[in-house]
Amino acid sequence: MKLEPNDPRLSTWVLGELPADEAEEVARAVNADPALQAAAAELRAVGEFLSGTLAASSLRPDQREARGAWCSSASSLSPTS
């Protein structure tokens, strides 16, 4: 599999949202390429930063309410292929 660091499949893989067969291919590509390893590490770090920044306990009540409403509406959406 040819994969570049800016390929959207990499971020989808980091988020755990790829189908198993495609995730295995991406994992093999990442394991074989230091540039992909660095890009995946950066994506994970950004995700962890955002998770910490957007943690419900650090939000004001109005922000928690808006986040909850957004999460509820986003979870009802199905990804397109």
Secondary structure as the mmCIF struct_conf table of DSSP 4:
data_model
#
loop_
_struct_conf.conf_type_id
_struct_conf.id
_struct_conf.beg_label_comp_id
_struct_conf.beg_label_asym_id
_struct_conf.beg_label_seq_id
_struct_conf.end_label_comp_id
_struct_conf.end_label_asym_id
_struct_conf.end_label_seq_id
TURN_TY1_P TURN_TY1_P1 PRO A 5 ASN A 6
HELX_RH_AL_P HELX_RH_AL_P1 PRO A 8 VAL A 14
TURN_TY1_P TURN_TY1_P2 LEU A 15 GLY A 16
BEND BEND1 LEU A 18 LEU A 18
HELX_RH_AL_P HELX_RH_AL_P2 ALA A 20 ALA A 32
HELX_RH_AL_P HELX_RH_AL_P3 PRO A 34 THR A 53
TURN_TY1_P TURN_TY1_P3 LEU A 54 LEU A 54
HELX_RH_3T_P HELX_RH_3T_P1 ALA A 56 SER A 58
BEND BEND2 LEU A 59 LEU A 59
HELX_RH_AL_P HELX_RH_AL_P4 PRO A 61 SER A 75
TURN_TY1_P TURN_TY1_P4 SER A 76 SER A 76
#
